[in-house]
């Protein structure tokens, strides 16, 4: 009688896939723990992180950051209910990029010296497309975009924007945190497949930042409006 190895027996494919996922997650956690224990991250923290985008996609990877720094290297992604993960890059590749970031520490550059500027036509068109949808606070944000000034909000080469804060005499609240609005953008490639997303953040009711993130491992530039699908994501 020929006996199948446990992993080759019918019905065990899902168990094998889940075991492989756990091995990958364990490797991500092990790297994060090792870097933190070494002190190489200094005041930053390295974590194995799961991010959920557009409600239906979970991305696992390595994160390094603190209150002001947010760097994420995705390893794999999976749609809710799907059995198989899509590899985005190996754990070693993600770890090497996080290590290179810690060696260079571009987040320590004096970005505050960068001047704010008027929105470009493409930036304004993208924000107008976002704010054409109705959600809580949208009316006020439309008025703010009309006179908004921005500068690059990230060192990685992505299209993230930081808005100039104009509180009109309102004192900044140190306890206030950035909160995303109830709408997200799904960025599509030329084939119509998701490759990243857009999140508009506000603080104290004022425009704070437009985050452009990638789920494909490479920094994502600011997309053209025709490459974005908008999805309502109620957060309250």
Backbone as a ProteinNet text record, in pm:
[ID]
protein_1_A
[PRIMARY]
XXXXXXXXXXXXXXXXXXXXXXXXXXXXXXXXXXXXXXXXXXXXXXXXXXXXXXXXXXXXXXXXXXXXXXXXXXXXXXXXXXXXXXXXXXXXXXXXXXXXXXXXXXXXXXXXXXXXXXXXXXXXXXXXXXXXXXXXXXXXXXXXXXXXXXXXXXXXXXXXXXXXXXXXXXXXXXXXXXXXXXXXXXXXXXXXXXXXXXXXXXXXXXXXXXXXXXXXXXXXXXXXXXXXXXXXXXXX
[TERTIARY]
84.4	0	88.3	51.3	124.4	58.1	137.5	84.5	132	39.6	74.6	130.1	229.6	278.4	166.2	164.5	53.1	23.6	127.6	105	50.3	61.9	15.2	-123.9	-178.6	-309.8	-418.3	-521.8	-630.9	-689.5	-719.4	-781.9	-683.2	-553.2	-454	-390.2	-431.4	-368.8	-384.6	-503.2	-527.3	-441	-422	-337.6	-194.5	-145.6	-9.7	5.7	-94	-88.2	-87.8	-170.5	-176.2	-46.3	13.4	141.2	249.3	247.7	344.9	326.6	199.1	173.4	228.6	212.1	262.9	414.8	480.1	625.9	672.9	602.3	637.3	616.1	502.2	474.6	575.4	611.8	712.6	845.6	882	1007.7	1004.2	889.6	874.8	887.4	818.9	824.8	966.3	1034.5	1170.9	1265.7	1254.3	1340.8	1312.9	1184.5	1148.8	1204	1188.3	1237.7	1390.2	1456.1	1602.7	1655.3	1593.3	1636.1	1611.8	1494.7	1465.1	1561.3	1594.3	1684.5	1826.3	1864.4	2000.5	2021.9	1912.2	1924.1	1949.8	1952.5	1982.4	1876.1	1753.2	1644.3	1644.1	1726.9	1734.2	1595.2	1546.9	1417.6	1298.6	1324.3	1216.7	1179.6	1068.5	1023.5	1000.4	1042.7	1021.4	918.4	816.3	709.4	672	627.5	553.6	411.9	362.8	234.7	141.3	13.9	-91.5	-174.4	-191.7	-272.9	-390.9	-505.1	-623.3	-663.6	-673.6	-705.1	-838.1	-916.8	-1042.2	-1132.6	-1117.6	-1201.6	-1175	-1129.6	-1123.9	-982.5	-879.2	-742.2	-659.5	-593.2	-501.2	-358.4	-271.5	-131.3	-45.7	48	142.3	280.4	353.9	488.3	560.5	669.3	752.9	729.6	714.3	692.6	800.8	849.4	939.4	889.8	888.2	842.1	820.2	758.7	715.7	602	582.9	471.1	485.2	608.9	630.9	676.7	724.3	780	695.9	665.7	583	636.6	713.6	770.1	723.8	659.3	603.7	652.4	707.8	750.5	660.7	570.1	477.6	548.3	504.4	559	458.9	332	228.5	92.2	-1.8	-137.2	-236.5	-359	-463.5	-599.4	-688.7	-825.7	-901.8	-995.5	-1075.8	-1147.7	-1132.8	-1197.3	-1113.1	-1003	-916.1	-823.5	-791.9	-705.9	-557.7	-521.6	-380.5	-335.6	-210.8	-150	-76.5	-71.9	5.4	136	246.8	377.1	408.2	447.4	485.7	636.5	703	847.5	882	1004.3	1043.5	1067	1065.2	1093.7	1234	1329.5	1467.3	1477.7	1400.6	1402.1	1343.3	1230.7	1169.8	1262.7	1326.5	1418.9	1538.3	1588.2	1701.7	1664.4	1542	1498.7	1479.6	1424.4	1410.2	1547.9	1640.5	1777.1	1844.4	1823.9	1883.2	1825.3	1695	1632.9	1695.7	1716.5	1775.2	1918.7	1989.1	2127.1	2131.2	2038.1	2039.2	1967.8	1859.3	1773.3	1735.4	1672.7	1630.1	1525.6	1458.1	1357.2	1417.7	1550.9	1616.9	1657.2	1637	1665.8	1572.6	1617	1537.8	1432.5	1323.4	1217.3	1141.3	1153.8	1079.8	1128.6	1248.4	1300.4	1237.2	1169.1	1103.8	986.6	976.7	873.7	740.6	632.7	500.5	476.7	395.6	369.3	221.6	178.1	41.4	25.6	-96	-123.8	-99.5	-45.9	-37.8	-176.7	-192.2	-322.3	-362.1	-266.5	-298.1	-333.2	-265	-296.8	-436.1	-466.1	-598.2	-708.7	-682.6	-781.9	-809.2	-703.9	-721.4	-800.7	-767.6	-839.4	-984.4	-1005.5	-1144	-1224.8	-1160.9	-1229	-1265.8	-1175.1	-1202.2	-1316.9	-1309.4	-1406.5	-1537.9	-1547.9	-1676.5	-1775.9	-1723.8	-1809.2	-1852.5	-1968	-2020.3	-1981	-1920.1	-1889.7	-1876.6	-1870.3	-1867.2	-1747.7	-1776	-1671.4	-1628.5	-1687.6	-1643.2	-1662	-1771.3	-1797.2	-1684.8	-1642.2	-1534.1	-1403.8	-1376.9	-1251.5	-1248	-1362.7	-1367.6	-1323.8	-1366.9	-1327.2	-1177.4	-1124	-981.4	-894.5	-938.7	-860.1	-845.4	-945.5	-941.6	-820.4	-769.4	-654.6	-539	-540.7	-442.1	-302.5	-203.7	-62.4	-2.3	89.6	141	291.9	348.4	485.9	494.5	602.6	619.2	613	539.7	522.2	594.2	687.9	755.1	890.8	982.9	1117.5	1135.3	1037.8	1059.4	1044.4	994.9	974.2	830	738.9	597.2	536.7	409	343.1	272.9	300.3	234.3	256.3	150.5	155.3	124.3	192.3	162.1	101.1	-8.2	-75	-22.4	-10.7	24	-91.8	-60.3	-165	-203.5	-329.8	-382.4	-498.4	-467.1	-569.1	-641	-604.1	-673.2	-686.8	-576.1	-576.3	-613.9	-658.8	-695.1	-567.2	-542.5	-418.2	-414.7	-298.2	-288.2	-306.4	-374.8	-398.5	-296.7	-202.2	-100.4	-160.5	-279.8	-342.5	-420.5	-438.9	-514.7	-435.5	-502.7	-437.2	-496.5	-417.9	-468.4	-571.5	-678.3	-782.1	-816.7	-827.7	-865.3	-1012.8	-1046.9	-1187.1	-1253.6	-1385.8	-1462.8	-1465	-1354.5	-1343.8	-1198.4	-1176.7	-1042	-1034.5	-915.3	-893.2	-818.2	-863.2	-793.6	-719.8	-587.4	-506.5	-489.6	-516.9	-511.6	-396.7	-340.8	-239.5	-306.9	-226.9	-281.8	-374.9	-355.5	-440.7	-565.6	-580.1	-697	-685.7	-564.5	-543.5	-499.4	-544.7	-503.9	-354.1	-289.6	-146.3	-117.8	-220.6	-199.2	-326.2	-309.1	-427.1	-397.5	-505.7	-498.9	-580	-523.4	-593	-576.6	-687.6	-683.6	-702.3	-604.8	-609.3	-641.5	-718.5	-748.4	-707.9	-680	-649.5	-718.1	-795.4	-873.2	-962.4	-1011.8	-1101.1	-1032	-897.2	-822.2	-743.7	-724.8	-644.5	-506.5	-461.4	-331.7	-237.1	-280.8	-194.2	-276.6	-220.7	-276.6	-171.9	-202	-106.3	-126.2	-16.1	-15.4	67.7	4.4	78.3	69	169.1	177.9	156.6	93	82.3	168.4	253.2	336	484	521.7	660.8	742.7	696.8	770.9	693.7	765.1	695	602	485.1	382.5	369.2	388.6	371.5	224.6	199.4	61.5	-6.4	-117.7	-181.2	-267	-295	-391.1	-531.7	-626	-760.9	-827.2	-793.9	-858.6	-805.4	-703.3	-649.6	-693	-797.2	-840.7	-990.1	-1021.8	-1159.9	-1182.6	-1290.7	-1318.3	-1414.9	-1383.8	-1462.3	-1499.3	-1627.7	-1673.2	-1635.1	-1572.4	-1529.4	-1571.9	-1697.1	-1742.2	-1654.7	-1609.9	-1515.2	-1574.7	-1696.4	-1755.8	-1861.9
-119.2	0	124.7	216.8	342.9	440.3	493.5	589.6	729.3	820.5	959.4	1025.1	1109.3	1190	1280.7	1318.4	1399.7	1522.4	1590.1	1713.1	1684.6	1558.5	1528.1	1467.1	1437.8	1376.4	1474.4	1424.9	1513	1590.4	1717.3	1800.8	1873.3	1843.4	1906.3	2029.8	2066.7	2180.7	2309	2326.4	2448.5	2449.4	2332.1	2323.3	2360.2	2309.3	2340.7	2489.1	2549.4	2692.7	2773.4	2732.7	2806.3	2791.7	2672.8	2651.7	2738.2	2747	2831.4	2977.6	3021	3158.4	3185.3	3087.6	3105.2	3111.8	3032.8	3036.6	3173.3	3228.7	3360.5	3466.7	3459.9	3556.3	3543.2	3420.1	3399.1	3461.5	3451.6	3510.3	3662.2	3722.3	3867.5	3910	3837.2	3869.2	3853.2	3748.9	3722.9	3835.6	3885	3995	4119.7	4151.6	4270.3	4261.7	4145.4	4128.3	4142.1	4086.9	4090.9	4233.3	4311.1	4449.1	4532.4	4515.9	4592.7	4557.2	4428.1	4384.5	4435.7	4457.2	4501.8	4649.6	4726.5	4870	4947.1	4876.8	4940.4	5042.1	5020.9	5111.5	5239.5	5244.6	5362.5	5396.5	5518.7	5558.6	5507.9	5445.5	5389.9	5250	5200.5	5065.8	4987.7	4862.6	4775.4	4670.3	4652.1	4558	4475	4352.5	4276.6	4331.7	4370.6	4442.7	4387.1	4379.9	4348	4472.8	4506	4620.9	4574.2	4634.2	4599.5	4718.6	4697.3	4804	4775.6	4882.8	4877.8	4766.7	4728.8	4630.9	4488	4469.7	4335.3	4281.3	4359.5	4313.3	4328.7	4220.6	4222.6	4213.8	4300.9	4302.1	4279.9	4187.5	4161.2	4211.1	4264	4310.2	4363.2	4432.9	4492.2	4642.4	4693	4836.3	4889.7	5009.3	5079.8	5222.9	5274.2	5410.9	5450.7	5566.5	5619.9	5717.2	5816.3	5908.9	5987.6	6009.9	6095	6017	5896.8	5817.7	5693	5663.9	5548.1	5485.3	5378.1	5308.7	5163.9	5118.5	4983.6	4912.5	4791.4	4707.6	4584.4	4576.7	4463.2	4336.1	4224.6	4094.2	4014.5	4018.3	3944.1	4005.4	3972.7	4024.2	3913.6	3931.3	3832	3898.4	3860.5	3907.9	3829.3	3894.1	3829.2	3708.6	3594.3	3472.7	3390.4	3447.6	3372	3281.7	3165.9	3073	3096.9	3155.2	3170.1	3315	3331.4	3463.2	3494.8	3622.3	3668.7	3727.6	3667.8	3716.9	3849	3948.4	4078.7	4093.6	4041.4	4031.2	3935.3	3884.3	3790.6	3865.5	3791.4	3852.4	3911.5	3841.9	3891.8	4022.7	4035.1	4161	4274.5	4247.8	4350.5	4388.3	4287.9	4313.4	4396.7	4369.3	4444.9	4591.4	4617.4	4755.2	4829	4758.8	4820.5	4848.4	4754.3	4774.1	4891.9	4905.1	5017.3	5149.8	5150.7	5272.3	5310.5	5211.3	5240	5287.9	5240.7	5286.1	5430.2	5464.2	5598.7	5701.4	5658.6	5745.2	5874.3	5863.1	5984.3	6063.7	5999.8	6071.6	6178.4	6176.4	6277.6	6399.8	6393.9	6511.4	6624.6	6745.6	6862.2	6891.9	6816	6839.4	6968.1	7018.3	7140.3	7259.6	7247.4	7357.8	7362.7	7253.9	7252.8	7350.9	7429.2	7533.1	7474.7	7526.5	7492.2	7565.5	7506.2	7560.5	7541.7	7605.9	7585.8	7445.7	7396.3	7267.1	7271	7161.9	7149.6	7116.6	7126.3	7095.3	6950.4	6857.3	6715.6	6687.9	6754.1	6736.9	6790.7	6906	6966.5	6880.8	6825.5	6741.1	6614.9	6557.4	6437.5	6468.8	6577.3	6614.7	6653.1	6719.7	6753.6	6626.3	6523.9	6397.4	6329.8	6337.4	6279	6352.4	6485	6565.3	6585	6527.3	6528.6	6433.9	6345.7	6253	6317.1	6279.9	6333.3	6243.2	6301.8	6233.6	6340.7	6300.4	6394.9	6490.2	6620.2	6721.2	6759.6	6698.8	6723.1	6869.1	6932.2	7070.8	7163.4	7150.3	7234.5	7207.4	7080.4	7045	7098.3	7105.8	7161.6	7308.2	7382.1	7521.4	7533	7440.4	7444.8	7412.9	7317.3	7278.8	7395.7	7483.2	7596	7685.2	7689.7	7775.9	7695.6	7564.2	7476.7	7494.6	7479.7	7475.7	7347.5	7287	7155.5	7148.4	7038.7	7000.7	6848.6	6790.8	6646	6603.7	6494.1	6449.7	6321.2	6276.1	6149.2	6147.9	6063.9	6054.9	5939.2	5850.4	5725.6	5740.6	5853.8	5872.6	5858.8	5835.3	5823.8	5963	5966.5	6092.9	6156.5	6110.6	6164.3	6315.4	6385.8	6531	6572.6	6676	6738.7	6874.9	6906	7034.1	7137.4	7259.5	7369.3	7390.9	7400.2	7413.6	7560.2	7587	7722	7714.2	7730.7	7715.8	7846.7	7954.3	8082.8	8122.4	8122	8163.7	8055.3	7941.8	7830	7762.1	7754.3	7693.9	7545.2	7493.3	7350.4	7268.3	7160.2	7071.6	6958	6950.6	6845.3	6705.6	6694.1	6562.4	6522.5	6616.9	6586.6	6492.4	6399.1	6302.4	6312.4	6270.3	6264	6153	6182.4	6081.9	6078.2	5958.8	5950.5	5980.7	6041.3	6067.1	5935.1	5939.4	5816.9	5777	5800.5	5764	5729.3	5619.8	5578	5563.2	5583	5561.8	5431.9	5353.3	5232.5	5266.8	5261.3	5296.1	5172.2	5187.3	5076.5	5094.5	4982.2	4989.8	4991.6	4984.6	4993.8	4877.9	4764.7	4648.1	4647.4	4749.8	4758.6	4683.2	4639.9	4567.4	4663.9	4643.6	4732.4	4723	4837.7	4842	4932.6	4995.9	5084.2	5158.8	5265.2	5337.8	5480.4	5553.3	5693	5710.5	5783.7	5816.9	5966.4	6036	6177.9	6191.2	6254.5	6270.4	6415.7	6430.9	6563	6565.2	6685	6704.6	6832	6822.3	6935.3	6994.4	6909	6953	7016.1	7015.8	7078.7	6974.4	7000.9	6913	6895	6770	6742	6675.1	6565.2	6496.9	6409.4	6383.8	6287	6176.7	6060.5	5950	5867	5842.5	5755	5633.1	5516.1	5396.9	5289	5201.8	5094.3	4960.2	4867.5	4729.3	4638.1	4698.5	4620.1	4629	4695.8	4696	4814.2	4890.1	5005.2	5132.8	5245.4	5371.6	5405	5455.5	5483.9	5635.1	5686.5	5831.1	5868.9	5998	6044.9	5998.8	5925.8	5871	5974.8	5948.9	6031.7	5991.8	6083.8	6053.6	5935.2	5910.2	5799.9	5663.3	5662.4	5536.7	5512.2	5582	5570.3	5534.9	5432.9	5402.2	5445.8	5517.5	5568.2	5475.4	5445.2	5350.6	5414.8	5417.1	5470.2	5372	5424	5341.6	5410.6	5389.9	5452.4	5409	5504.3	5473.1	5495.4	5540.5	5564.4	5461.6
0	0	0	-86.6	-90.3	4.8	98.4	195.2	158.6	158.3	129.9	255.1	234	345.6	390.4	519.5	571	487.2	437.6	362.5	223.8	176	41.5	41	158.4	164.5	121.4	55.6	12.3	130	105.2	208.2	296.6	278.8	365.9	303.6	183.5	116.8	198.1	256.9	335.4	460.3	521.3	640.9	606.5	491.5	449.2	422.4	353.6	324.2	452.9	549.8	676.3	753.5	747.9	814.8	752.9	616.9	549.8	587.1	597.6	638.8	776.3	868	1003	1004.1	920.7	913.1	863.5	766.8	716.2	823.9	890.9	997.3	1110.9	1144	1248.2	1209.1	1080.7	1034.9	1044.2	1012.2	1023.4	1170	1258.7	1402.4	1456.7	1412.9	1461.7	1423.1	1299.2	1257.1	1339.3	1358.7	1435.8	1577.9	1641	1777.2	1782.6	1682.5	1681.5	1665.8	1577.7	1557.9	1683.1	1744.4	1865.7	1978	1991.7	2098.2	2076.3	1950.3	1920.1	1948.5	1959	1979.8	1851.7	1739.6	1610.6	1570.6	1617.4	1579.7	1661.5	1767	1853.5	1908.8	1882.6	1941.3	1860.8	1747.1	1666.7	1715.7	1667.7	1703	1574.5	1572.5	1457.7	1497.2	1414.3	1446	1324.1	1350.3	1249.9	1251.8	1136.7	1134.9	1028.1	1063.4	967.1	943.9	819.5	782.7	698.1	723.6	646	561.8	431.5	338.6	269.3	255.6	180.4	233	359	426.2	377.9	254.2	196.2	176.3	198.6	175.1	302.3	341.8	455.2	402.5	452.2	411.8	535.9	526.3	634.9	594.3	692.2	660.3	781.9	755.6	859.8	865.4	985.4	1006.1	1098	1068.6	1159.4	1170.4	1292.6	1307.6	1451.8	1466.1	1594.7	1564	1647.2	1626.9	1496.6	1451	1334.3	1210.7	1229.6	1118.9	1097.2	972.1	938.5	810	823.9	708	713.8	606.5	602.2	477.5	496.3	384.8	379.7	283.3	276.1	231.4	285.5	248.9	167.1	208	135.4	160.6	73.9	89.4	57.1	107.9	84.2	95.3	4.6	12.4	118.5	185.3	286.6	227.2	293.1	246.8	152.9	101.4	11	91.6	38.2	110.1	89.9	-24.4	-57.2	-43.4	-0.4	10.4	-119	-154.9	-269.1	-217.8	-258.4	-215.4	-284.8	-206.5	-259.2	-262.9	-162.2	-157.5	-44.6	-44.1	60.8	191.1	300.2	430.8	430.8	369.1	367	289.6	181	105.4	187.5	253.4	337.7	452.4	512.6	623.3	577.5	456.7	404.7	384.1	337.6	315.8	448.2	546.8	678.9	737.4	720.7	768.6	701.1	569	496.2	544.3	573.9	627.1	760.6	847.4	978.5	966	864.4	843.9	793.5	705.1	644.5	731.9	797.1	878.5	805.7	686.9	615.8	691.8	789.9	867	955.8	971.9	1053.8	972.6	839.9	757.8	797.8	776.9	816.7	709.6	712.8	614.9	644.2	767.2	800.9	721	657.9	578.5	439.7	400.1	269.7	271.4	167.6	162.6	115.7	172.3	123.5	-8.1	-92.1	-225.1	-258.3	-366.2	-413.1	-471.2	-472.3	-532.8	-683	-737.6	-883.1	-937.1	-1066.4	-1127	-1100.6	-1110	-1088.7	-943.2	-850.3	-708.6	-677.7	-732.7	-708.2	-770.3	-888.3	-954.8	-873	-815.5	-733.8	-607.2	-540	-418.3	-448.6	-560.1	-598.6	-621.8	-681.6	-703.3	-573.4	-475.6	-343.7	-275.4	-279.1	-205	-280.4	-399.4	-469.8	-403.7	-317.9	-244.6	-112.4	-65.2	60.3	177.1	277.2	402.4	509.3	633.7	744.6	732.8	732	726	585.7	483.5	345.9	304.1	346.7	306.8	351.7	476.5	528.3	454.6	424.7	358.5	215.3	148.4	12.3	14.3	114.8	126.3	154.5	234.3	266.6	145.2	63.3	-54.2	-150.7	-155.5	-248.4	-225.1	-101.1	-70.5	-10.9	-25.8	39	-19.9	67.7	28.3	85.7	11.3	48.9	28.3	80.9	50.7	63.1	18	27.6	172.9	200.1	337.5	370.8	283.6	309.2	240.2	293.1	238	141	130.7	58.2	-93.2	-139.5	-282.2	-325.7	-230.7	-264.9	-282.8	-318.1	-345	-226.8	-104.6	14.7	27.4	65.7	79.5	223.4	268.9	397.9	370.8	439.7	420.9	520.5	474.9	565.1	661.3	789	890.1	905.8	896.1	914.4	1012.5	1139.7	1243.5	1275.4	1204.8	1219.4	1366.6	1435.9	1574.6	1671.8	1621.9	1710.3	1758.9	1888.1	1937.1	1905.7	1862.7	1835.4	1961.9	1951.3	2064.5	2059.6	2153.8	2150.6	2156.9	2212.7	2226.6	2100.7	2009.3	1888.1	1799	1737.6	1649.7	1510.4	1412.6	1275.8	1264.7	1194.8	1172.3	1024	965.1	824.8	805.7	693	661.5	622.4	608.4	583.8	436.7	368.1	227.1	197.6	125.9	86.8	-63.7	-117.3	-258.9	-282.9	-378.5	-421.3	-550.3	-547.9	-665.1	-752.3	-881.4	-975.3	-1073.8	-1119.5	-1224.4	-1361	-1466.5	-1601.7	-1634.4	-1564.2	-1587.1	-1500.1	-1415.2	-1330	-1199.2	-1163.2	-1037.1	-927.8	-802.5	-692.9	-665.4	-651.6	-619.6	-500	-445.1	-331.7	-296.7	-218.7	-174.5	-133.8	-105.2	-62.8	64.5	159.4	283.1	309	324.9	359.8	510.1	576.7	721.5	757.6	865.8	920.2	1067.7	1115.3	1257.6	1302.2	1408.1	1457.8	1348.7	1261.3	1155.3	1036.1	1033.6	926	847.4	718.5	634.9	696.1	705.8	764.8	665.8	604.1	508.2	415.6	299	204	189.2	244.7	241.2	115.3	45.1	-71.3	-33.9	-24.8	16.1	-91.1	-88.6	-187	-120	-190.5	-143.9	-231.4	-312.8	-405.3	-374.1	-263.4	-221.1	-267.4	-365.6	-415.6	-386.7	-361.8	-337.4	-452.8	-419.3	-519.2	-535.6	-656.6	-676.5	-669.3	-666.2	-665	-793.6	-783.3	-903.7	-975	-1101.2	-1173.3	-1129.9	-1132	-1081.4	-1150.4	-1278.5	-1348.8	-1306.9	-1220.3	-1168.2	-1023.5	-979.3	-839.7	-834.8	-756.6	-722.2	-578.5	-552.6	-417.2	-345.9	-220.5	-140.9	-7.5	26.1	155.3	264.9	371.8	485.1	614.2	658.3	783.6	900.8	980.7	1089	1226.5	1234.9	1367.5	1397.6
[MASK]
++++++++++++++++++++++++++++++++++++++++++++++++++++++++++++++++++++++++++++++++++++++++++++++++++++++++++++++++++++++++++++++++++++++++++++++++++++++++++++++++++++++++++++++++++++++++++++++++++++++++++++++++++++++++++++++++++++++++++++

